[in-house]
Amino acid sequence: MPVSDADMVRAWTHVLTLSKLKPQEVVTVLTSDGTHPQTLRTALIAASTLGARVNRLDLPPVNAEHAHSRDSLAYLGTTPLTGNRAAMAALKESDLVLDLMTLLFSPEQMEILESGTKILLAVEPPEVLVRLLPSLEDKATVGEATALLKAAKEMHVTSRAGTDLRLPIGEFPTVQEYGFVDEPGRWDHWPSGFGFTFPNEGQASGRIVLDKGDILLPMKSYLTSQIEMTVEKGYVTAITGGLDADLLNDYMDAFADPEAYAISHIGWGTQKRARWSTLGLYDREQTLGMDARAFAGNFLFSLGPNNEAGGSRTTACHIDIPMRNCTVRLDGRAVVREGKLLVGKELA
Ligand SMILES: O=c1ccc(O)c[nH]1
């Protein structure tokens, strides 16, 4: 559904206000060839109207010779900022970077954040951005979830399909994604609504059974057959099943990188306005699939890099896998039960 410029300016104004943008602060809008023109046009208007000093930094796309998908999260690590001192200097001198290109999981993103610059990623199409406008309630819900994560020593994920995955945690920080950047040095993604951490290096173990309807990203596919993964010492050591498993194995083989099989971030969706079924209503290249990552009650895990949380793995291959109908326990206490997000006294 098209979105009017007026609605998108109002949406940007809402998000920039939640991000505590002040007059005279420097905002740099980071763009590349895949940037959505309406998202860019309305970001510039909203930021300028709020009194910010607004720059635009347009960088050429990279990785075309490697990536098998045009999804901006499919091939990570190197970005147009790699080795680009002038661009890095401009971004580190900015108070806020609106990333309409995708720096996620890049060493450069971490370096910019360490300078105190805030980064907000916004690459979903305007109608998804407007439908999943962030709120202070989202921040509170994600904050409750990550507070439980922070206090826990082990995440244990099970399902009727056969998943039984043990994930010792505590070595890495938790990450909150609630859609705006209200503190210096913070990164976030608009739209979102989930929290996560990373398993202690080399300690994830057990079995994951992806069931029909679970989602693979960046494939943007709903499984029509089960995929079984064996997890040993933090890595997926076997991926078996039918055609869906063959397709995943073939895609991951292309990276020829054993680090691609490491368990990366682990958490669950808390966004009640996102839905499991939404991905099926979009063409593959229209969306990153953030509804799939954020829908309340999913168990979201990923394969590949962990540099986002200070880990040393920066593999280019990144697979996000939101699962339905899982039970997620933290030190024995359920936070999600058979795909239903538990809140308030249900968490007892
Ligand atoms: O917002 C995101 C998107 C992808 C990802 O793997 C984590 N967070």
The ligand as a MOL file (V3000), in Angstrom:
LIG
                    3D

  0  0  0     0  0            999 V3000
M  V30 BEGIN CTAB
M  V30 COUNTS 8 8 0 0 0
M  V30 BEGIN ATOM
M  V30 1 O 17.5810 -5.8960 13.0140 0
M  V30 2 C 18.2020 -6.9440 12.8110 0
M  V30 3 C 18.2680 -7.5290 11.5750 0
M  V30 4 C 18.9730 -8.6730 11.4050 0
M  V30 5 C 19.6050 -9.2430 12.4850 0
M  V30 6 O 20.2690 -10.3780 12.3160 0
M  V30 7 C 19.5390 -8.6820 13.6880 0
M  V30 8 N 18.8370 -7.5300 13.8750 0
M  V30 END ATOM
M  V30 BEGIN BOND
M  V30 1 2 1 2
M  V30 2 1 2 3
M  V30 3 1 2 8
M  V30 4 2 3 4
M  V30 5 1 4 5
M  V30 6 1 5 6
M  V30 7 2 5 7
M  V30 8 1 7 8
M  V30 END BOND
M  V30 END CTAB
M  END
